[in-house]
């Protein structure tokens, strides 16, 4: 598979596009006002301990306190299984519902009654002792070092963990762990044992734990040692900061920039090229590669054409259409993608594709295309949490299994942790995808002030009826002021074209003068009642429905 990374940078924005076989599959955006927090390490203070949730709120200096679940505390790992299976950074356990604030404790307590298994330290399958109760570990006012594992999303503050990890290119160092793990993406048992042995041979005693990352498969022992020494030294400097930075909350360590993170985590021999349109960033990337992977420098290219890099690659229109509900499939079918507060729903439709003779083959082809596109759109839009896809009903289990396997195959390319469950009795496929930050829809758009995020506004006729009720309500209270009704131009036009005698009838019914004026400054679903002469706005007093 051909893989490319494109980086387009300006003073106010850095955009990173990842292409597979010339198709856009992932987009990341970094702006100064929306700095990423995942990986940042803070010196925080316990604000509240919630035994009913087995969680705590930690003040780290953000607008909303951070959420720390008991499963993310540091505690004795217990005995370990012989076959280790470790998670790379960012892979999270099953999510615990996070309340918006301390006040939401009782509402969320039931959801947190069964906390997820902890996957800290080296992660993986192991026999553990039951963790202690959070109230036995943390007290209000206590200082604690935590790391952001999930950025603030919607009404919730950031989620943090006390299981700090320092990511390098080949290793992840965890100061509070005590064992060596290997990324679960390295499947061969013999290779896993070899890598574990290499790292253990250079690991200082009682210095913490390590995960060998996927890109460390072909790395020498000397390289492991150099990076391990660097990470241990970095943690030592972070730990020392708690002695002189003053009282918490304080930021101890900021995660590397988006570009450096991409180079560190993604840019390897499996990537054919990296193209960047900023000379300064190009030089920074080459300098960074000199220290971690000099053999990749010849794959880095500077784009200097006047035409924009993303325009040249032909991906700008797709980025522009990123938030459209409808997503077309090659055969003529299409998806409808609807993000909601609880989950993301995806509806698969055959559209204009009707096949030739066999309807089951037609449905299978559409669903197979849809499975590939659903997996791509999840990555591209950075959707997270629960995703439910309603595929077209298939008669045979064999075909249902084919579609599910196609979906799982393409989900396997995703860097985020994903899981797709079997087709349900209702023909739905339920999925989960790791969510560590807001989706592009949440971060790059805001709720419409007219429709308040519903995507719908009242019709002109509905607005006119609301206005009419408000005027009659005013008359019922004995008011006899001459009234000016202000309407949006579209609503006023509706009155002139469809109900031209409305004002005369209304005047006759209420017993005082009513005249209409259009006001382009009003929202489409808004109207105002103004007392003529006095200019007094009485809308709020009478427009209750």
Wavefront OBJ file of the C-alpha trace (Angstrom):
o trace
v 0.000 0.000 0.000
v 1.256 3.460 -0.916
v 1.353 5.810 2.084
v 2.042 9.550 2.035
v 2.048 12.327 4.609
v 1.336 15.917 3.535
v 1.958 18.854 5.905
v 0.665 22.313 5.074
v 1.688 25.068 7.502
v 0.929 28.748 7.972
v 1.559 31.038 10.933
v -1.881 30.282 12.380
v -2.472 26.672 11.372
v -0.745 23.367 10.678
v -2.685 20.710 8.765
v -1.483 17.140 8.357
v -3.097 14.832 5.792
v -2.412 11.101 5.589
v -3.069 9.406 2.250
v -3.311 5.696 1.507
v -3.260 4.738 -2.183
v -3.824 8.434 -3.043
v -6.993 8.544 -0.905
v -7.324 10.873 2.083
v -7.863 8.791 5.237
v -6.813 11.058 8.106
v -6.675 14.781 8.786
v -5.161 16.509 11.807
v -5.293 20.231 12.497
v -3.370 22.278 15.052
v -4.050 25.940 15.798
v -2.616 28.155 18.560
v -6.019 28.710 20.176
v -6.856 24.978 20.202
v -3.612 23.499 21.490
v -3.671 19.756 22.016
v -3.449 18.550 25.605
v -3.115 14.766 25.387
v 0.251 13.763 26.847
v 0.703 16.958 28.908
v 1.813 16.317 32.494
v 0.482 18.434 35.366
v 1.178 18.942 39.056
v -2.434 18.918 40.254
v -4.432 19.147 43.462
v -7.286 16.826 44.439
v -10.430 18.934 44.451
v -12.952 16.248 45.398
v -12.978 12.481 46.006
v -16.152 10.650 44.959
v -16.412 7.171 46.542
v -19.723 6.551 44.763
v -17.973 6.924 41.404
v -14.589 5.600 42.537
v -13.191 8.725 40.939
v -11.774 12.126 41.814
v -11.764 15.617 40.336
v -8.271 17.108 39.992
v -7.561 20.814 39.614
v -4.928 21.176 36.880
v -5.660 24.804 36.022
v -8.135 24.203 33.182
v -11.637 25.708 33.023
v -13.152 22.445 34.236
v -11.516 20.104 36.724
v -9.949 16.937 35.322
v -11.533 13.526 35.922
v -9.400 10.738 37.428
v -10.909 7.263 37.695
v -9.724 4.654 40.170
v -8.590 2.439 37.272
v -6.060 5.139 36.338
v -4.335 5.278 39.713
v -0.924 3.764 40.321
v -1.084 0.590 42.382
v 0.603 -2.787 42.713
v 0.513 -4.650 39.385
v 0.471 -8.053 41.013
v 1.673 -11.221 39.276
v 2.104 -11.065 35.540
v 1.259 -13.606 32.881
v 4.071 -15.117 30.903
v 2.696 -13.906 27.563
v 2.667 -10.122 27.743
v 0.364 -8.088 25.513
v 1.007 -4.366 25.802
v -0.825 -1.334 24.565
v 0.943 1.517 22.826
v 0.279 5.067 24.038
v -3.235 6.321 23.571
v -4.912 2.930 23.772
v -7.534 3.242 26.479
v -9.581 0.798 28.545
v -13.336 0.683 28.200
v -14.639 4.129 28.923
v -16.180 5.116 32.229
v -18.964 7.682 31.898
v -17.591 10.967 33.132
v -19.897 13.427 34.910
v -19.764 17.093 33.950
v -18.978 18.178 37.497
v -19.040 17.163 41.140
v -22.747 17.950 41.162
v -23.394 15.126 38.701
v -21.996 12.439 41.005
v -25.303 10.808 41.905
v -26.501 10.704 38.287
v -23.320 8.986 37.120
v -22.748 6.663 40.082
v -24.782 3.832 38.611
v -22.860 3.990 35.326
v -19.584 3.684 37.173
v -20.636 0.782 39.371
v -18.501 -1.613 37.311
v -15.199 0.165 36.583
v -13.106 -1.046 33.634
v -9.999 -3.161 34.101
v -6.859 -1.109 34.537
v -4.317 -1.289 31.745
v -1.404 0.673 33.118
v 2.298 0.076 33.342
v 3.092 -2.370 30.584
v -0.622 -2.993 30.009
v -1.866 -6.330 28.859
v -3.203 -9.557 30.308
v -2.136 -10.175 33.872
v -3.392 -11.454 37.182
v -3.975 -8.476 39.471
v -4.952 -7.820 42.993
v -8.127 -5.798 43.339
v -7.231 -2.097 43.387
v -7.746 -0.205 46.652
v -10.695 2.099 47.088
v -9.962 5.581 45.785
v -10.872 7.179 49.122
v -8.075 5.125 50.720
v -5.514 6.501 48.243
v -6.520 10.130 47.646
v -7.665 12.862 50.007
v -9.051 16.307 49.232
v -6.229 18.856 48.943
v -3.589 16.225 48.143
v -0.987 16.989 45.447
v -0.607 14.507 42.588
v 1.189 14.205 39.234
v -1.248 13.379 36.417
v -1.121 13.153 32.623
v -3.933 14.126 30.249
v -5.305 11.064 28.450
v -8.385 12.707 26.925
v -9.040 16.327 26.064
v -12.157 18.232 27.169
v -15.111 17.119 25.064
v -18.501 18.827 25.021
v -19.447 19.666 28.625
v -16.814 17.423 30.222
v -13.373 18.410 31.434
v -10.183 16.538 30.533
v -9.591 12.971 31.684
v -6.267 12.268 33.378
v -4.267 9.296 34.560
v -1.689 8.915 37.293
v 0.031 6.250 35.168
v 2.435 8.646 33.499
v 4.118 7.536 30.250
v 6.882 9.191 28.214
v 6.728 8.312 24.517
v 9.876 8.030 22.442
v 10.194 6.802 18.889
v 10.954 3.179 19.756
v 10.032 2.918 23.440
v 7.432 4.192 25.873
v 8.836 4.706 29.353
v 6.498 4.410 32.361
v 8.130 5.480 35.620
v 5.457 3.902 37.846
v 5.409 0.499 36.115
v 7.839 -2.349 36.721
v 7.972 -4.547 33.649
v 8.813 -4.675 29.953
v 5.988 -5.063 27.444
v 5.832 -5.314 23.675
v 3.280 -3.662 21.403
v 0.401 -6.018 20.639
v 0.833 -5.119 16.962
v 3.991 -7.259 16.926
v 2.383 -10.667 16.646
v 5.188 -13.265 16.507
v 5.914 -14.749 19.914
v 9.616 -15.319 19.243
v 10.078 -11.733 18.092
v 8.297 -10.434 21.163
v 10.537 -12.477 23.440
v 13.654 -11.259 21.607
v 12.681 -7.603 21.903
v 11.741 -8.004 25.547
v 15.114 -9.573 26.280
v 16.997 -6.785 24.514
v 15.280 -4.051 26.486
v 15.561 -5.894 29.801
v 19.319 -6.156 29.263
v 19.706 -2.352 29.216
v 16.933 -1.459 31.668
v 18.299 -0.034 34.953
v 17.031 -1.913 37.995
v 13.955 -0.475 39.738
v 13.752 2.367 37.233
v 10.215 1.799 35.900
v 8.615 -0.045 33.003
v 8.820 0.068 29.218
v 6.741 -0.758 26.156
v 8.548 -1.585 22.917
v 6.705 0.218 20.124
v 5.932 -1.331 16.744
v 8.632 0.703 14.937
v 11.218 -0.702 17.366
v 11.101 -4.133 15.734
v 14.416 -3.720 13.873
v 16.225 -1.493 16.362
v 19.587 -2.357 17.941
v 20.253 -2.689 21.663
v 22.417 0.448 21.632
v 19.548 2.482 20.160
v 17.188 1.163 22.820
v 19.672 2.155 25.526
v 20.164 5.684 24.176
v 16.461 6.360 23.969
v 15.772 4.790 27.356
v 18.434 6.963 29.012
v 16.917 10.047 27.360
v 13.397 9.224 28.555
v 14.512 8.409 32.111
v 16.449 11.680 32.241
v 13.424 13.585 30.941
v 11.213 12.084 33.650
v 13.791 12.974 36.300
v 13.681 16.627 35.251
v 9.863 16.615 35.269
v 9.765 15.067 38.736
v 12.206 17.625 40.097
v 10.005 20.486 38.900
v 7.459 19.672 41.602
v 10.022 20.895 44.169
v 10.365 24.435 42.836
v 7.402 25.342 40.568
v 5.308 26.374 43.548
v 1.879 25.211 44.597
v -0.269 23.245 42.126
v -1.865 23.447 39.655
v 1.181 23.758 37.392
v 2.111 22.434 33.949
v 5.218 20.254 34.284
v 5.652 18.966 30.737
v 4.050 19.783 27.396
v 3.711 17.071 24.790
v 5.592 17.591 21.544
v 3.985 19.512 18.654
v 1.664 17.894 16.124
v 4.375 17.730 13.459
v 6.998 16.172 15.727
v 4.425 13.742 17.058
v 3.573 12.647 13.515
v 7.253 12.150 12.678
v 7.881 10.261 15.894
v 4.807 8.017 15.773
v 4.036 7.548 12.068
v 6.972 8.319 9.803
v 8.789 5.049 9.145
v 9.922 2.875 6.256
v 6.245 2.041 5.675
v 5.646 5.639 4.569
v 6.730 6.356 0.995
v 7.086 10.123 1.294
v 6.518 13.157 3.480
v 5.880 16.474 1.723
v 5.830 19.819 3.527
v 5.183 23.292 2.096
v 7.035 25.305 4.761
v 10.806 25.723 4.433
v 11.194 26.360 8.154
v 9.206 23.245 9.055
v 11.093 21.256 6.415
v 14.401 22.171 8.058
v 13.042 21.354 11.519
v 11.880 17.916 10.334
v 15.274 17.116 8.785
v 17.046 18.232 11.951
v 14.719 16.089 14.091
v 15.212 13.063 11.821
v 19.001 13.419 12.111
v 18.703 12.374 15.731
v 16.087 9.610 15.477
v 16.001 8.197 11.905
v 18.553 9.712 9.499
v 17.854 6.978 6.926
v 14.405 8.534 6.301
v 15.690 12.012 5.393
v 15.638 11.329 1.635
v 11.864 10.675 1.841
v 11.185 14.233 3.027
v 10.365 16.702 0.235
v 9.855 20.465 0.234
v 6.898 21.656 -1.870
v 7.563 25.111 -3.333
v 4.891 25.547 -6.024
v 2.585 28.577 -5.811
v -0.449 26.318 -5.964
v -1.423 25.078 -2.496
v -0.095 21.654 -1.486
v -3.522 20.267 -0.651
v -4.954 21.733 -3.877
v -2.148 20.057 -5.817
v -2.956 16.731 -4.143
v -6.661 17.198 -4.922
v -7.821 16.765 -1.327
v -8.999 20.294 -0.518
v -12.560 19.711 -1.851
v -12.876 16.592 0.307
v -11.746 18.499 3.385
v -14.270 21.222 2.584
v -17.053 18.618 2.409
v -15.912 16.887 5.579
v -19.033 17.729 7.580
v -21.691 16.921 5.007
v -24.297 14.430 6.151
v -24.243 12.575 2.853
v -21.239 10.607 1.653
v -21.486 8.998 -1.800
v -20.251 5.482 -2.634
v -18.624 4.514 -5.973
v -21.523 2.318 -7.117
v -24.177 5.002 -6.558
v -25.171 4.191 -2.980
v -24.542 6.626 -0.158
v -24.113 7.005 3.603
v -25.941 9.401 5.925
v -23.731 10.215 8.919
v -25.449 11.814 11.934
v -23.368 12.628 15.050
v -25.440 12.961 18.239
v -24.601 13.471 21.913
v -24.845 9.740 22.695
v -23.506 8.114 19.523
v -22.882 8.476 15.790
v -25.444 6.841 13.511
v -24.583 5.763 9.975
v -27.339 4.782 7.553
v -26.464 2.867 4.372
v -28.653 3.419 1.303
v -28.501 1.790 -2.136
v -29.359 5.096 -3.866
v -29.397 4.906 -7.642
v -27.517 1.568 -7.701
v -30.087 -1.142 -8.440
v -27.865 -3.906 -9.860
v -28.968 -6.201 -12.636
v -30.800 -9.347 -11.558
v -29.837 -10.712 -8.145
v -30.915 -8.286 -5.382
v -28.742 -10.040 -2.780
v -25.619 -9.419 -4.867
v -26.647 -5.780 -5.291
v -27.054 -5.392 -1.528
v -23.777 -7.209 -0.798
v -21.828 -4.936 -3.138
v -23.358 -1.788 -1.662
v -22.755 -2.962 1.910
v -19.156 -3.964 1.136
v -18.430 -0.534 -0.319
v -20.169 1.031 2.655
v -18.054 -0.973 5.122
v -14.858 0.378 3.567
v -16.187 3.929 3.518
v -17.509 3.795 7.088
v -14.043 2.809 8.338
v -12.439 5.624 6.303
v -14.942 8.265 7.427
v -14.423 7.305 11.071
v -10.719 8.070 10.682
v -11.170 11.090 8.457
v -13.772 12.807 10.651
v -12.060 11.582 13.840
v -15.314 10.157 15.145
v -15.183 8.558 18.573
v -17.273 6.742 21.156
v -20.155 4.548 19.988
v -20.864 4.284 16.254
v -23.888 2.352 14.991
v -24.119 1.473 11.288
v -27.431 0.412 9.762
v -26.471 -1.640 6.708
v -28.995 -2.804 4.141
v -30.630 -6.047 5.324
v -28.947 -9.203 4.019
v -30.645 -12.580 3.920
v -27.671 -14.925 4.377
v -25.305 -15.124 7.335
v -22.443 -15.667 4.911
v -22.966 -12.248 3.348
v -23.353 -10.590 6.751
v -20.039 -12.114 7.819
v -18.361 -10.893 4.613
v -19.429 -7.317 5.287
v -18.353 -7.521 8.933
v -14.951 -8.909 7.939
v -14.492 -6.152 5.349
v -15.287 -3.564 8.006
v -12.888 -5.085 10.531
v -10.104 -5.314 7.949
v -10.284 -1.602 7.193
v -10.719 -0.673 10.849
v -7.437 -2.485 11.432
v -5.628 0.325 9.584
v -6.845 2.851 12.134
v -4.291 4.130 14.671
v -7.093 4.624 17.191
v -8.385 1.630 19.089
v -11.547 0.235 17.426
v -13.853 -2.714 17.892
v -16.747 -3.895 15.715
v -19.315 -6.325 17.082
v -21.291 -8.929 15.171
v -24.385 -7.963 13.199
v -27.293 -7.600 15.639
v -30.776 -9.053 15.288
v -31.888 -5.691 13.909
v -29.193 -5.749 11.220
v -27.017 -3.157 12.947
v -23.262 -3.240 13.455
v -22.186 -1.579 16.666
v -18.644 -0.216 16.932
v -16.514 1.681 19.382
v -13.591 3.930 18.550
v -11.119 5.415 20.969
v -11.830 9.072 21.594
v -9.103 11.283 23.060
v -10.210 14.647 21.686
v -13.141 16.350 20.017
v -14.077 15.259 16.517
v -13.383 17.683 13.667
v -17.092 18.549 13.678
v -16.891 19.637 17.330
v -13.548 21.427 17.089
v -14.014 23.224 13.748
v -17.699 24.156 13.914
v -20.063 25.667 16.467
v -23.769 25.282 17.114
v -25.979 27.458 14.906
v -27.368 30.378 16.900
v -30.601 30.194 14.912
v -31.398 26.490 15.161
v -29.361 25.893 18.368
v -27.628 22.906 16.838
v -30.725 21.027 15.693
v -30.196 21.817 12.021
v -33.857 22.885 11.758
v -35.647 26.226 12.031
v -39.359 27.024 12.346
v -41.201 27.590 9.096
v -42.447 31.058 8.173
v -46.045 29.958 8.837
v -45.096 28.749 12.340
v -43.437 32.105 13.105
v -46.493 34.006 11.908
v -48.792 31.909 14.117
v -46.525 32.536 17.133
v -46.571 36.252 16.388
v -50.365 36.224 16.066
v -50.796 34.468 19.431
v -48.462 37.003 21.067
v -50.477 39.963 19.740
v -53.748 38.397 20.925
v -52.165 37.723 24.327
v -51.304 41.433 24.516
v -54.914 42.379 23.699
v -56.245 39.966 26.340
v -54.388 41.966 29.000
v -56.169 45.130 27.937
v -53.289 46.772 26.088
v -54.360 49.086 23.263
v -50.994 50.431 22.052
v -50.439 50.746 18.328
v -48.073 47.888 17.515
v -45.317 47.424 14.933
v -44.546 43.763 14.169
v -41.007 43.247 12.871
v -40.341 40.041 10.878
v -37.428 38.576 8.959
v -37.764 39.520 5.231
v -38.508 35.907 4.232
v -41.310 35.690 6.803
v -42.675 39.092 5.771
v -42.704 37.946 2.142
v -44.658 34.840 3.158
v -47.301 37.087 4.772
v -47.548 39.303 1.672
v -47.842 36.352 -0.709
v -49.844 33.817 1.307
v -51.793 35.801 3.939
v -52.070 39.332 2.536
v -55.141 40.165 4.660
v -53.583 38.953 7.926
v -52.876 42.380 9.416
v -56.369 43.706 8.721
v -57.952 40.646 10.335
v -55.588 40.883 13.296
v -56.356 44.600 13.832
v -60.070 43.878 13.765
v -59.695 41.031 16.231
v -57.587 42.849 18.833
v -59.015 46.343 18.542
v -55.825 48.324 17.976
v -53.505 49.117 15.081
v -51.009 46.481 13.940
v -48.570 47.090 11.117
v -45.811 44.880 9.690
v -42.227 45.774 8.784
v -39.398 43.592 7.574
v -36.112 43.613 9.501
v -33.070 41.913 7.899
v -31.226 41.994 11.239
v -33.632 39.440 12.731
v -33.017 35.702 12.595
v -35.320 33.690 10.283
v -37.239 32.290 13.278
v -37.436 35.584 15.216
v -39.956 38.394 15.447
v -40.324 41.554 17.544
v -43.308 43.448 18.922
v -42.557 47.168 19.266
v -44.940 49.826 20.620
v -45.130 52.504 17.941
v -44.025 55.973 19.008
v -42.521 54.845 22.332
v -40.255 52.340 20.545
v -40.643 49.963 23.506
v -39.927 46.279 22.748
v -42.564 44.091 24.457
v -41.648 40.818 22.719
v -40.325 39.025 25.806
v -43.446 39.929 27.751
v -45.885 38.283 25.367
v -44.028 35.883 23.047
v -44.038 32.772 25.249
v -45.043 30.262 22.559
l 1 2 3 4 5 6 7 8 9 10 11 12 13 14 15 16 17 18 19 20 21 22 23 24 25 26 27 28 29 30 31 32 33 34 35 36 37 38 39 40 41 42 43 44 45 46 47 48 49 50 51 52 53 54 55 56 57 58 59 60 61 62 63 64 65 66 67 68 69 70 71 72 73 74 75 76 77 78 79 80 81 82 83 84 85 86 87 88 89 90 91 92 93 94 95 96 97 98 99 100 101 102 103 104 105 106 107 108 109 110 111 112 113 114 115 116 117 118 119 120 121 122 123 124 125 126 127 128 129 130 131 132 133 134 135 136 137 138 139 140 141 142 143 144 145 146 147 148 149 150 151 152 153 154 155 156 157 158 159 160 161 162 163 164 165 166 167 168 169 170 171 172 173 174 175 176 177 178 179 180 181 182 183 184 185 186 187 188 189 190 191 192 193 194 195 196 197 198 199 200 201 202 203 204 205 206 207 208 209 210 211 212 213 214 215 216 217 218 219 220 221 222 223 224 225 226 227 228 229 230 231 232 233 234 235 236 237 238 239 240 241 242 243 244 245 246 247 248 249 250 251 252 253 254 255 256 257 258 259 260 261 262 263 264 265 266 267 268 269 270 271 272 273 274 275 276 277 278 279 280 281 282 283 284 285 286 287 288 289 290 291 292 293 294 295 296 297 298 299 300 301 302 303 304 305 306 307 308 309 310 311 312 313 314 315 316 317 318 319 320 321 322 323 324 325 326 327 328 329 330 331 332 333 334 335 336 337 338 339 340 341 342 343 344 345 346 347 348 349 350 351 352 353 354 355 356 357 358 359 360 361 362 363 364 365 366 367 368 369 370 371 372 373 374 375 376 377 378 379 380 381 382 383 384 385 386 387 388 389 390 391 392 393 394 395 396 397 398 399 400 401 402 403 404 405 406 407 408 409 410 411 412 413 414 415 416 417 418 419 420 421 422 423 424 425 426 427 428 429 430 431 432 433 434 435 436 437 438 439 440 441 442 443 444 445 446 447 448 449 450 451 452 453 454 455 456 457 458 459 460 461 462 463 464 465 466 467 468 469 470 471 472 473 474 475 476 477 478 479 480 481 482 483 484 485 486 487 488 489 490 491 492 493 494 495 496 497 498 499 500 501 502 503 504 505 506 507 508 509 510 511 512 513 514 515 516 517 518 519 520 521 522 523 524 525 526 527 528 529 530 531 532 533 534 535 536 537 538 539 540 541 542 543 544 545
